[in-house]
Amino acid sequence: MSYERHFTQIESAQNERLKAAVKLLSSNHGLRNSGLAAAEGLHLAETLLHLPGVHIESVWIPQSLLNKPEWLTMSALSDVLENGEVRCLVLSDALYSKLSKLSTPTGPMIFFKPVNACAAIDLNQDVVLLDGIQDPGNVGTLLRNCAAAGIQQVALSDHSAWVWSDKVLRAGMGAQFGLQLHAEEDLLKALSSAKSKIPVRVTSLHPKSVDLFNANLKPAGVWVFGSEGQGVSQAWLDRASEHIRIPQSKTIESLNVGSSSAVCLFEQFRQRR
């Protein structure tokens, strides 16, 4: 299968479009301000190209990828190329390495518009809040845990890592695309207008904390997972109605936030089966 007629070849490092793309990718701040995000790799490309309603701005392809079976057989590729609206740019592997942040660039690189939540938060369904989690790997892991445990709504505080950054996308393995992503402010507004009391759950060593495996996690509620160093913020500790303790041996002080979230969310998943 050949798509060459749809490609634009870039042959110089001085190409203005290439220089603009490299500049965009130099900082998450600049990329975020542009209204775009970038995903690299075949797995993320396959996920992106299958999603209805996602606006893809451009696809950058290293020359060596063009004839590889995994690229040629990508089932959603033909639709993207045939519609004629997406710019597909081919460049040498040396030029492509200027775009990539990977030690071994693989391609493709896809620029797209981030997917925003299209509905208000529904407190009849679970919500997970990422409260000041700054490590991109932990944010990606949490998103993946949420998706795997059946949580569809995730809110993020302003001090959490950008959910559409390249590191978070790789760590989350594309989990972002299956979630409804909200700002912390959206969650606060929903809670303030709720007509009934919504469980707000935090993991803590509060004197009245309940052993995770004895807690009733069947009712829908809000889980709050805090930053690596500071834990859950005082504001959310004050809002918490359920303090939950994860039982563990005394040989280690604590679990990191990625592991803690997995333990909690899958215990909830187990109770509801």
Stockholm file with secondary structure:
# STOCKHOLM 1.0

chainA/1-273         MSYERHFTQIESAQNERLKAAVKLLSSNHGLRNSGLAAAEGLHLAETLLHLPGVHIESVWIPQSLLNKPEWLTMSALSDVLENGEVRCLVLSDALYSKLSKLSTPTGPMIFFKPVNACAAIDLNQDVVLLDGIQDPGNVGTLLRNCAAAGIQQVALSDHSAWVWSDKVLRAGMGAQFGLQLHAEEDLLKALSSAKSKIPVRVTSLHPKSVDLFNANLKPAGVWVFGSEGQGVSQAWLDRASEHIRIPQSKTIESLNVGSSSAVCLFEQFRQRR
#=GR chainA/1-273 SS CCCGGGEEEECCTTCHHHHHHHHHHTCHHHHHHHTCEEEESHHHHHHHHHCTTCCEEEEEEEGGGTTCHHHHTCTTHHHHHHTSCSEEEEECHHHHTTTCCSSSCCCCEEEECCCCCCSCCCTTSCEEEEESCCCHHHHHHHHHHHHHTTCCEEEECTTSCCTTSHHHHHHHTTGGGGSEEEEHHHHHHHHHTCSSCCCEEEECCCTTCEEGGGSCCCSCCEEEEEBTTTBSCHHHHHHCSEEEECCCCTTSSCCCHHHHHHHHHHHHHHHHC
#=GC SS_cons         CCCGGGEEEECCTTCHHHHHHHHHHTCHHHHHHHTCEEEESHHHHHHHHHCTTCCEEEEEEEGGGTTCHHHHTCTTHHHHHHTSCSEEEEECHHHHTTTCCSSSCCCCEEEECCCCCCSCCCTTSCEEEEESCCCHHHHHHHHHHHHHTTCCEEEECTTSCCTTSHHHHHHHTTGGGGSEEEEHHHHHHHHHTCSSCCCEEEECCCTTCEEGGGSCCCSCCEEEEEBTTTBSCHHHHHHCSEEEECCCCTTSSCCCHHHHHHHHHHHHHHHHC
//
